[in-house]
Amino acid sequence: MKKLPVGLLLLFLLLSIIAAEAISTSVNLNLDGLGALLNVLLPVIIGIGLLIVVVIIFFFVKKVIARKIILVVCILFNLILGCALKISYNLSLSQKKNIEVTNQRQKSNFYLASNHAPHVVSAGEHVVIENRDDFLSNDHLVFTHLGNKWKAVANLGLKKQNEQDHDQVTLRIKNNSNDKLTINKAVFSTSGLWKISKINKLHVDKSAFPVIINANDSADVTVTFTAAAIEKRTETVWWAALFNMQFKILRFAKSMNYQWPLQSSCLRVNDELYLYTNDRAQPIKKVYLNGLWQYRAEGDWEPDLQKMLNTLNFSTNIGFKYYDNRSEGEALIPNTDEIAASYFQKADLNSPVKIRQLAAYHSRNSRKEGDTLGYYYKDNTQVTKLFYNDPSANQILLPKMFSGPNISFTSFDPQQEFGLLMGTSNTDRKKNFKNKIAFRIWKAMDLEGKEIPNSYIIGGDFLGQSGSNYDYQDNVYYIENVKPVYP
């Protein structure tokens, strides 16, 4: 130890910080968003803190041997920290709760961030399962949950917002046989995140099972995304500090035109619900549950559009994360599923065009022009209004849509080529603020990477306003039965 100069040990201390970071991040960070936040930030935070502490101590400790001991201890601490974070990360993944279904072991956990292969509920002739959201399929349910702490603040009026979740989805189970159908139990692949909250609109708990559905009758089963395990994991003060540091890093990275790859303030949740029944054709019904948990609302706390679309079971590649690669609405993103359409026309002339709102991530709006979607003909300035989303549903997937009564889709029957208008944002960029792209349009790609015929995803941004940031997820829409018309 005496032969090593203090300056060289200081260099080793710096290298130990780098080594700790390399060790802690030598895992698949895509599997656990919260764990990734720890493994990426903690070695850097603690390492820099140790450097500052060492410099302060050296003002008071003059003996060389004491300085060397302090440096060696700090170096060892950094290396142990990196190893401990890696081990902890791997252990958390290995502790996934298993569930036995038809002699197979199915694994899932709330931080798993990968798409499931498409699976159609094969309910046979006798049992039919319907997703009452009517989107995108009957065996994939989509939820959002805004962090409880943030909602508590909002409810106090400090943020002057009435935040709303899409944390409940109802399954309608139809028994088309002449015999009674018994649902013996409902089992979730991960505990602490989901619950059956209602049956036929009545609040229930586990004691409600078994549920018996008479012949040629149905029952509505409501699934709630509680996100309780996530909330419990992140309830401490130091998690709030990590989230805020992540937020500041993201802000700084954006100012440097760098799209910080981690945004652990929003987590994707992929799980399964298994309904055990007495149906002879298929006794166990499997339904996929896709949730999006958001720590706080607004601005850089919001999930990126790619994460939203993946949660909604699209594999569409939009080509950017938080903003459009500094294009600022000037050009298409290359090597993606984006197209340059300015207008649409009907694909099947005998069927209407259908459109649904997929997401709303913006500040609270009224139901007036700024948040109303309408369409107009290419050679006509008159706009026909279609719908607006619930004003309180401003940080949410699949928001309630209004056009008179609540609707999931709206249909209209354009007779000519038509464009879309949201506030002052048009699909025809020649009509927009500084001729910029206000609506980016992408091919709708399913989970297998196949293009959904005559269907497109449209991401809108409010241009020319103080909050314009070119993230194209202010309002997001899904349109069917159209063909693009290129400029």
Secondary structure, 3 states (H helix, E strand, C coil): CCCCCHHHHHHHHHHHHHHHHHHHCCCCCCCCHHHHHHHHHHHHHHHHHHHHHHHHHHHHCCCHHHHHHHHHHHHHHHHHHHHHHHHHHHHHHHCCCEEEECCEEEECCCCCCCCCCCCCCCCCCCEEEEECCCCCECCEEEEEEECHHHHHHHHCCCCCCCCCCCCEEEEEEEECCCCCEEEEEEEECCCCCEEEEEECCEECCHHHCCEEECCCEEEEEEEEECCHHHHHHCCCHHHHHHHHHHHHHHHHHHHCCCCCCCCCCEEEEEEEEEEEECCCCCCEEEEEEEEEEECCCCHHHCCCHHHHHHHCCCCCCCCCCCCCCCCCCCCCCCCCCEECCCEEEECCCCCCEEEEEEEEECCCCCCCHHHEEEEEECCCCCEEEEEEECCCCCEEECCCEECCCEECCEEECCCCCEEEEECCEECCHHHCHHHCCCEEEEEEECCCCCEEEEEEEEEECCCCCCCCCCCCCCEEEEEECEEEECC
